[in-house]
Each structure stands twice: as structure tokens, then as C-alpha cells.
Amino acid sequence: MTSTSAESSQPTVTAPCGTVRGLSDGEVESYLGIPYAQPMTGAAAFQAPRPLETLPGGEFEATTFGPPCPQFMPAGDIPLEEHRDGDDWLSLNVWTPAQRTQGQALPVMVWIHGGAYVLGGSAEPQYNGTVFARERCVFVSINYRLGLEGFLQLDDAPANRGLLDQIAALNWVRDNIAAFGGDPQRVTVFGESAGAGAIHCLLTMPDAQGLFQRAILQSPPSMVLEADLAAQITDTAVRAAGQMHPEAQATPEFFGSLSLTERRAVLEELNSTAKRSMGTWGAAAAFEPPLTPVVDGTVLPRGPWKALRSTPPDIPVIIGSNAEEFNLFMALARSQPNEAVAQRILGTIGPRTQPESAQYAHLVTAPEGTARPPVIYERVNTDFMFTVPALDMAQAIPDAWTYLLEADPRGGIQAAHSVDLPLLFENYTDGMGALTFPQGPTERERRTGRRMRDAWLRFARTGRADWPEFSHDGATRIFDTHTDEERVLPHPLLERWKCFVRQPAAPHGLL
């Protein structure tokens, strides 16, 4: 039984998990902070999620976001909507049209937030699902464990616990979403940055198969570790904890006994160590800190790029990125690389084989070798971190469509990482909206955002994009905030990507 009256001030849904009471604005109902797993107390915070089959007492007041997972925020706190406190971090939110027709199930879109696997949450105001639910879909956003709790390798504990949380949330969607008007056989997972990287892993994980039928990956990064590097990161974390507790061990029991303040101190030391470890940790040393999915052989059996090449998913996928991704990180660093730094990064993470190296140097210094050092630095990092991982995926998947977002907001940082978020969610004042659109959007930029959202919704409904697959000579949809023209052409960064043909994207290991 479901109350769908637009006049209902507190709509109620009865689902297999129990009775859920939410909020309504007359057009969209929202159900916030619904637990999908048991609370994360003590050692349980470092174990696999424990399913919550039935809500406590059989009912739940879903009017406030759940508590955010512990996180590491070197740049300061991120804005969050009002949320409850507690250790029931694993919760999700549902937005659904207030007027629903019985028997007409709507497509479901499950959003997985980004944040380098160490920060973020579904209560960020920029991820409000109302704009999607107004377009006749059921929108779900989730919390999942981050940082130490989500990704630190420990003895007698599963790896990639943050990914296991996402699978638990998708199981909840499969079992309960029909009560909210959604179609459990038409689920699209989509996410940005680390959220897209997580979906990349889910596409190859045995336990995730069948839980979603389409996927959209926005700016998937190269943030996956080999087991040897993950083991050294664990050793570093244990040494850091040993400064506070000499009996430190790489066990769920020990790390579960640490206070949140002590866990943050471990993260601080891990981050400091990473910055000194470029010689052995390679590019992964730039992650803040390097706690990401790891190829452990069980939860994530193989490197996800190699897995896709050998066993492509049998579901349709949209994959894309932004034209100047690394501008965000340069802006946050508040520094501009000089010629020596630009050339060093070109030699370190650019192609190392000939003739590809020479060709690539020519492309990133264009036009005619005149590009300034910050431009070269941005291009090389953008390609290594985002362009190559995304297009390597697209090449491996038969039903893959690609896009590139081009933008230059007034006072902003061009088509930087995360500039797609305000466009897609139509929120230019919160989170990345304020940073990437500091003077607000133009009407043309708003229209680009609507076109992007319409394309995602069409894909969620039909499983098809309305432009040719990437396999058709690199065919790519250009979402361009400078024009209302809809363009499809060979990917503008295709030639730069081809220079990495003998250095495909792969998990990071020890050097």
C-alpha cells in the first residue's frame, strides 16, 4: 500500500523492509536516511555490511538524512543537509513522483557520490534528487564507507568494504524499490569521479551482477591499487596508529577500538607519508590519502580494465569526462606549475615509448609548441587520470557510448573536474556549483545541463543513447555550454589517448 496523494503532508510507503514515512512538496516525495544495513559499531565498522532485512520496529521516519560516514577532508568540511547523528552510516534516500500510476513502474537511477573514496555523502545538497524525480523516474542516493573503514586492507576482514556497501544498497533497491514506484529490472547506476570508479569495479564484480541493467560513468579515475601497494599502505597505517597505541595491529578489532579522532590522526599521517613516497608509490602517492579499491583477488578478482577487456559486461554503458578535468586540482592547490614541473610530469606519467612519446609531447604543447606550462601540466594529468581510463573502458565494452563536456563558466575554471554536477542537478549555489560557476550560469549553460540530464533519463528508460557507439570511429557526443548545437564527432582527445596504446590504464602498484 502506498499513499500517493499530492496533498499528503507525510506520505507513507509500505515496503518489504517495513513502513516508511517521508516528505512531500506536492510534486515529489522524498524518503531520507533509510538504513539498508546494520549500524557500524566497533569492529563491525571494518567488516562486511550486515543486511538489515526489516526496519527496527517495522517502521521508519524517513524525514532526515542519515549520518555521514567518517571521512577525511583536507580542504575543510563539506556542506551537508540536516542529518541525524549515530553510527548507522549505511543509509539511502529515495525521491519519487508524488503522482504514480499503479502498474506503471518507473525507471530507477541510483547515484553513487564521488570524493576520492575518502569524503562525500548523500546529504550533500548538490545531490538532491528532486530534479530527476520530476522527470518521472525514481532517484536513489546512497552512503557507503570511505577511507579507513571502506578501503584499508586488514587481516580477517574483506577488502573493498565500500564497494560491498554499494552492493548491499543495490540489493535493497532490488527488494524494495517497487513499493516506491520503481522498476527493479530497469535500474541505472550512475556516479561521478570516485562514484564512477566504483561503478567501473561493480561492472566486473561477481556479487554485483544482475543488480543493475545500465550504467553511466562520469569522469571515472585511475584510482585502483594492486595488492602489494595496498599492503604497504596498511603497514603505514599500522605504524601511524602505533604512535598512539604500541599494540597496533592490522585487524578490525584494533582499528574498531580507535576513536574517530584517532582514526583521523592515522589518515593525516598516511597522507603525509604518501606525499613523501612518490618514488615507491608512484602516481598513487598523489591520492589524498591513497585508500581506494584494491585488486584483492576475491571481492575485486582482477584489475577492472583487464577484466572488461576479457569479459565485457552485457549491459549498455555511457562513459565520459570533462575537457579540462585537472583544472580543479590545480585551483585547489592554489599554485601554478613552472616549465620544469610541467616537463617532469610529462616524462613521468606521459607515454614512455617511441614514437608515441614524441607525438604526445607535440599534441599537449600545441599549438606549435607554444602551450604554457600550466596548460601542459593540466593536459597530461587530465589524460593520465581521466581520459585514458575512460576511453580504455569504452573501447572494451561493445555497447558503450562516450561523451565529452566542454565548458567555460564565467569566473570559473573551464570544464574542470565536477563541473558536470551543477549542470546535471541544476544546482549552481551549493558544493561544486559555487566553485565552478562562481558568477552563476547563463541560460545556455542551463540548457546544456538539461540536455545532459535528458540524455541520462532517456538512457535510463530505454538502455540506448541517441548517438552512435564509441566503436564507430570514436564517435562521441559533445555537450558544449558554448552552443545549442548538438554535435557528434570523433572524440576531441582521441589522438592524445592513442599515444597511450602501449600503456593502457591499469591498477597502481609499487614501483
N, C-alpha and C positions, 0 to 999 in steps of 0.2 A: 504494500500500500504506500502511495506517495501523494503528499499534498502538493499540488502544483498551482494553486490559486495565486494570482498576482497580488491579491490583497492580503495574503497571509504574511504577517509580520515575522513569524518564525516557522518557516516550512519544515516539514518532518519527512524523513525518508526511513523506511524500514527495509534494511538490507540483511543479508546473511550474517554480517558481523554484529548486528543489533540495530536499535533505533537511533537515528542521528538527527539532531535539531540544528538548523542553520540560520542564515540570514537571507533576506530578500530585499531588492530595491524595486521590485515590481516587474523587472525585466530579466534579471539574473539572480539565481540563488547561489549562495556560497556556503560551503561546509568546511570549516577550517580546523586544522590541528588534529585530524582523526588519527589515532595511533594505529599503526599497522604491524607493530612488533612490541615485545615487552620492554619495560624500562631497562636502561643500560647502567646497572649498578655494579660497583666493584669490578671483579674480574670479567663479568659479563660484558663490560664495555669493550673488551678485546677478544670476544668470541663471536661466532656466527649469530646472526639475528635469530631470536626465538619468536616464532609466529604468534600472533595474538588472534586466535580464532574468533573470540567473542569479546566485545567491549565490556569493561568492568560494569557489572550490574545490568548488562544488556542494553544500555543506552548511553548517549554521549551528547554533551552540549558543545556543538562544533561552531563556536562563535569567536574564538580567539586562536591565533596561530600557536603551534606547538613550540617548545623551547628550541633554540638553535643548537646544533651540535658544537662541541668545543672547537675552537678554530684559532688560527694564527693570523694576526692582522698587523703586519709591519708598518702599513701606511695609516693605521688608526682604525677605529671602529667603523663598520659599515652601517648605514641606516637600516633599521628593521621596523616593521609594523608592530603594534602592541602584541605581545606574546606572553604565554604563561611560563613560569619557571618550573624547573624539575629536571629529571634525568630520563624522561620519556621522549628522547630526541627524535625517535623514528616515527614521524607523523607525515601525513599528506593532506592536501587540500583539494576540494572539488568545486568547480564553478560549472553550472549547468543552466540552460534556459529555463525561466520560470514557467513558461507555457510549453508543455511537452505533450505529444500525441502518443497515447498508448499504442504499442505495437510498431512504432516507428523509431527504431534505435538510432542514435546519433553517433557519428564518428568520435573517437576518443583521442585526445592529444595529451601525452604525458611529458611534462617539461622536466629536464634534469639540469640544474643550475651549474654554472661554472665557478671558478675561483681557485684554479691551480691545485685542486684537491686538498686545500688547507683552509679555505674560507668560503663564506657564502651561505645562503639558506633560502628556503621557500617563502620566508616572511619579508624578503626584500620587496619594497613597494614597486620596483620596476618589473616584477614578475606577476603582477595582478592579472588573473585570467579572465576578467570581465570582457575585455575587448574580443577575446576568442569566443566566449560563450554567446555573445550577442550575435555571432555569425553561425549559430546552430551547430555547435559541437560541444562536447563535454571536455573541459580542460582540467587536468590534474597536475599539481606540482608536488614535489617530494623533498624531504630532508634525508640525507644519508651521511654516514660517519666520514669524517675528514681527518687529515693529519695523522697523529699517532694512533688514535682509535680506529681510523679507517684503513690505514695502509702500512703501518710499521710491521715488518716481519717479526714474528715472535714464535718461540717454541710452543708446541702443543696448542696452537691456535691457527685457524685458517688464514691464509693470505687474502688480500683484496677484500677486506670486510665491507668497505664502502660499496663495492660492486655487488656483494651478496645482499646488502641492504636494498639496492635498487631492484634486484630480482625479487626480494620479498615484497616490495611495494608493487611490482608488476603482478605478482601472484594475487595480491589483494585486489588490484584492479580487475583481473580476470574473474574473481569470485564475486565481486560486489558492485561493479560499475553499472550493470544493467539496472539496478534499483534507482540509479541516478539518471537514467535515460540513455546510457551509453551502450555501444555495441562492443562486447568483449572480443569479437572477431574482426574488429576494424580499429585496432589500436596503433597509433603512430607515436613512437618515442622521438623526441627532438630535444636538442640541447646545444649549448654554446660553450666553446673553449673546453675546459675540463669535462663539462657535461657531454660535449660531442665526443671527446676522447673516451669517456666511459661507454658511450653507445658503440664506438668502434670495438671496444672489448666485448661488450654484450653480444655483438654480431657473431662472435667466434666462440662464446662460452656455451658448453652443452646445457647447463641448467637454465639458460635464458631462451632456449629455442622454443618457439611456439607462443611466447608471451606477448609478442608484438608482430604486426604484419607490414609495417612500413617504418622507415627511419629517415630523419633529417639531421644532418650533422653540420653545424655552423662553426667554422674555424677549429676543426679538430687538431690538436697539437701533437708534437712528437714526444709526449711525456709518458713513456713506458720504460721500465727498468728491467735489466737482466737480473737473475737471482744473485750473481756474485756481487754486483754493486749494492743491491738491496741488503745483502748480508753485512757489508761494510757499514752501511748507514745504520743498521741495527746496532752494531758494535759501538758506533759513535754515540748513539742514543743511550746505550747502557753505561758508557763511560761518563756521559754528562749526568745521568741520574746518580752514578756512584759518587759524585762530588757531594751529594746531599745524603745519600744512604749507601754506605760501603757494601751492603749486601745485595746491591742491584743485580738483577738477572733479567734475561730476555724472556720473561714469562707473563702471561695475562694476570696472574696473581700479584706479581710485583708492580707492574705498571698500573693495575687497577687500584693498588693501595695508595698511589700518589695523589695528592690534591691537584685540583685544576691549576693552581698557581705553580706547583712543582712541575707539572707537565708542560706548562708554558716555558718554564726555565729550560727544560730539555730541548724544546723547539728552538729557543733562542740560541743555545749552544750548537745545536745541529745546523742551524742557519749560518752561524759564524764559521763553523768548520767547513761547510760547503764552499764558502767564498774563498777559502784557502786551499781548496782541493781540486782546482781545475786540472792539475797535472795528472791526477789519477781518476777523478770522477768525470772528466770531460765536460761536455755541454750540460750534463745534468747538474753540475755544480751551480748553474745559474738559476735553478728552480729554488723557490723560497718557501720552505726548505724542500729537499728532494724526497717527498713522500707521495708516491704516485702508484698506479697499477704496476704490478711486477709479474713477470712470466715465471710463475712458481711451479708449473708443470701439472697442477691439479685444478685449482679454481680457474686460472688462466693457463691452459695447457701449452699454448705456443704463442710466439710473437704474433700480434694481431695482423700485421701486414702480410707476413708469410702465410698465416692461416687463411686469409682471404684469397690469396693467390692460388692456394692449393684446393680450397673448398669454399667457393664463393657462396654467399647467402642466397637463398631462393626468394628473397623479398626485394621490393624496389627501394631505392635509396637516393636521396638528394644530398649532395656534398658540396660545400663551398667555403669561401673565405672572403676577406676584405683586401682591397688593393694595397694598403699600407699598414698592415697589422702591427708591425713593431713600433710604430709611432707612439702607441700608448705607453709602452715600457720606457721609451726614451723620454717622454713627457714626465712620467712619474719619477724617473731618475734625476730630472732637472739638470742634465748635463748634455753637452754635445760632443760626440767623438771627433778627434782630430784625424789627420791623414794616417798617422802611424797606427792608430787604433782600428780605423776602417780597413787598412791593408792587412792587419793582423787577423781580424775576424774573417776576412775574405780567404786568407790562407788556411785558417783553422777549420771553418765549417763549410766553406765553399767546396766545389768539386776539386778533387786532388789528382785526377787522371787527365792526361792529354789525349786529344785536343780539347776536351770539354772544359778544362780549367781556363785556357786562354779564351775560348768562346764566351764563357760565363763572365770573365772579367770585362770583356768588351760590352756585354749586354748590361751589366749593372753600372758601368761607368758612362753609358750612353746619356745624352747624345755626344758622340765623337770624343769620348773620354773626358767630358767636362763636368760630370756629376760631382757635387760637393761631398766631402767625407760623410756627413750625417745621412745623406741620401744613399750612398753606397752601403753604409752600415745598416740602415733600415732595410734595404732590399735583400741583403744577404741573410739577415736574421729572419725576415719575413718568409723567405723561401725555405730556409732550413727548418723553421719551427712550424710553419703552416702550409705553404704552397705544396711542398714536396709530400708531406704526409697526406694531405687531402687528395692530390691528384694520383698518387700511388694507389690509394684506396679506390678511386673512381676507375682507374684502369683495370683493377682486379674484379670489379663487380659488373656483370652483364647488364643489369637493369639499374644503371647509375646515371643520374642527371647532375650536372655541375652548374654552379653559378659563381659570379664574382660581383661583389658590391663595390661600386665606385662612388665616393662622396667627398665633399669638401665643405663641411658646415662652417658658417660664419664664426670666426674666432676659435675654431676647433683645431683638430689635429688630423685632418683629412680622413680617409677611410681606415681609421685605426681600429685595432682590436676592440671589440664590444660596441662599435658604432651601430651595428645591426640591432642591438637590443632596444634602444628608444624607438627606432623606426618600426620594429616589429610589434612592440607592445604599446605603441603610441603614448609613450611617457617620456617627456623631454625635460622633466624637472627633478626626477629622483635618480639616484645612483649614477650610472654611466650617462644618462641623459644630460645631467648638469655638466658633466665633464666634456662630453663630446659635442654637445650643442649648447655652448655657453650663452649664445645670443638667441636661442630658440630656433625652431625650424621654420623654413619657408613653406609655402603651400606646396611647392613642387616636391620638397623633401617629404612632406606628409603623404603626398600621393605615391611616392616611391615606396614608403612604408606600407601603404595599403596594398599596392601591387604585390609586394613581397608576402604579406600576410594572406592575401587572396590565393597566391600560388601555393602556399603551405596548406591552406584549407582545402583547396582543390585536390591536392595530392593525398591528404588525409581521407577525403571522401572516395577517391577513385583509384588510388595507387599509381597514378600516372601524372607526369608533369606535361605541360603543353609546349615543350620544346624538345628537340632531338636529344637522344642519349649522348653521353660523352664519347662513346666509341665511334660516333660519326665524326671522325676527324677533329676530335677535341671540342665538339660543339658545346657552347656554354651560354647560359642566359646572363646578360649583363643587367644588373639592377643599378641604374645610374641616376643619382639625385640631380644631375645637371640637365636632364631632358626627360620628356614624357614618352620619347620614342622607345619602343620595346625592341631590343637588339639581341640577336643570337649570332655568335661568330666564334671562330676558334679562340680558345682561352687566351686572353692577352698576355699571360705569363707562361704560355706553353713552351716557348723556346728556352726560357730560363729553367723550367722544370726538366726539359730533355737533357740538359747538361749534367743532371744527377743520375743518368741512366745506369751508371755502374756503381752508384752509391745510393741505392734505394733506401727509403725510410726503414728504420729498424729500432728495436729497443736499445737503450743506452746501457753499456756495460763498463767495467773497469778498463782503463787504457793500459 
